[in-house]
Amino acid sequence: MKRELKQTKDGSYTWFLPELQEHYHSVHGALQESSHVFIEAGLRHWWNLHGNQIPHILEVGLGSGLNLGLSLEEAHARQQSICYTALEPFPPEVSELALIQKDQHWAQTLPQPLYLNPGAWRKAHLLEFCWLQKSLTEWHQEGCSFDLIYFDAFAPEKQAELWTEEVFSMLYERAKPGAVWVSYCAKGAVKRALKAAGWHVEALPGPPGKREMTRAIKQA
Ligand SMILES: C[S@@+](CC[C@H](N)C(=O)[O-])C[C@H]1O[C@@H](n2cnc3c(N)ncnc32)[C@H](O)[C@@H]1O
């Protein structure tokens, strides 16, 4: 899969995927988008709700590792641990990762190489991490439940099969009571599918360049 490195408006980098005609992040600012959606509205919000507990985070679409890197930065700032499972069926090449992570503060504490031993748990300071080379639609992991879900799939126009009531119901089943789901996407059809799957849905102000984002809660 060919990925083209592009600079976004906040100076951070993303990839463009010609095959899908899609960017990995907002062209208005990759770093701003991830910080706003996944860290501010996701991880910080979860810690505000649940105090000093250790969240088990599920990321759908690990890609460059940006959301993991920012989560680890937050964990280091608070001296709190995180447990992180990431789905990524199409891991980028080591050389592509080296370019997108070059000189980026968020990449400093990432486990390296990022994509190693799929399915194995790796430990680092304040982190337990497992990468699964699996599609969300083919993932049948039993016995694991999640506190926080970073839903960072490509847009519904590009990957409609990942944004369905069926998928959101499956995630609801695997979410702990009080769990939080966050995404950059604010489409009405996605919010309706989440609600139909049982999630309590809120629209929040989006990152620069986007009016809204979505957060959903599994009410306890
Ligand atoms: C919008 S990008 C986000 C990437 C990543 N979070 C980042 O910050 O670089 C979507 C990611 O989902 C991955 N993906 C594509 N199909 C998937 C599937 N069926 N299940 C899980 N992830 C998928 C892509 O390979 C890509 O890395």
The ligand as a MOL file (V3000), in Angstrom:
LIG
                    3D

  0  0  0     0  0            999 V3000
M  V30 BEGIN CTAB
M  V30 COUNTS 27 29 0 0 0
M  V30 BEGIN ATOM
M  V30 1 C -7.5600 7.3000 9.9530 0
M  V30 2 S -6.2060 6.1550 9.9560 0 CHG=1
M  V30 3 C -5.7050 6.4210 11.6350 0
M  V30 4 C -4.3340 5.9600 11.9300 0
M  V30 5 C -3.7290 6.1710 13.2940 0
M  V30 6 N -4.6410 6.2440 14.3890 0
M  V30 7 C -2.7120 7.2810 13.2830 0
M  V30 8 O -2.8230 8.1850 14.1100 0
M  V30 9 O -1.8110 7.2280 12.4590 0 CHG=-1
M  V30 10 C -7.0890 4.6000 9.9580 0
M  V30 11 C -6.2830 3.3800 10.3050 0
M  V30 12 O -7.1620 2.2460 10.3510 0
M  V30 13 C -6.5140 1.1340 9.7600 0
M  V30 14 N -7.5360 0.1900 9.2800 0
M  V30 15 C -7.9710 0.0160 8.0080 0
M  V30 16 N -8.8980 -0.9480 7.9600 0
M  V30 17 C -9.0630 -1.3990 9.2330 0
M  V30 18 C -9.8750 -2.4110 9.8150 0
M  V30 19 N -10.7150 -3.1290 9.0720 0
M  V30 20 N -9.7830 -2.6340 11.1440 0
M  V30 21 C -8.9310 -1.8810 11.8980 0
M  V30 22 N -8.1270 -0.9050 11.3920 0
M  V30 23 C -8.1910 -0.6680 10.0860 0
M  V30 24 C -5.7100 1.7530 8.6500 0
M  V30 25 O -4.6710 0.9000 8.2010 0
M  V30 26 C -5.2060 3.0380 9.2950 0
M  V30 27 O -3.9920 2.8310 9.9520 0
M  V30 END ATOM
M  V30 BEGIN BOND
M  V30 1 1 1 2
M  V30 2 1 2 3
M  V30 3 1 2 10
M  V30 4 1 3 4
M  V30 5 1 4 5
M  V30 6 1 5 6
M  V30 7 1 5 7
M  V30 8 2 7 8
M  V30 9 1 7 9
M  V30 10 1 10 11
M  V30 11 1 11 12
M  V30 12 1 11 26
M  V30 13 1 12 13
M  V30 14 1 13 14
M  V30 15 1 13 24
M  V30 16 1 14 15
M  V30 17 1 14 23
M  V30 18 2 15 16
M  V30 19 1 16 17
M  V30 20 1 17 18
M  V30 21 2 17 23
M  V30 22 1 18 19
M  V30 23 2 18 20
M  V30 24 1 20 21
M  V30 25 2 21 22
M  V30 26 1 22 23
M  V30 27 1 24 25
M  V30 28 1 24 26
M  V30 29 1 26 27
M  V30 END BOND
M  V30 END CTAB
M  END
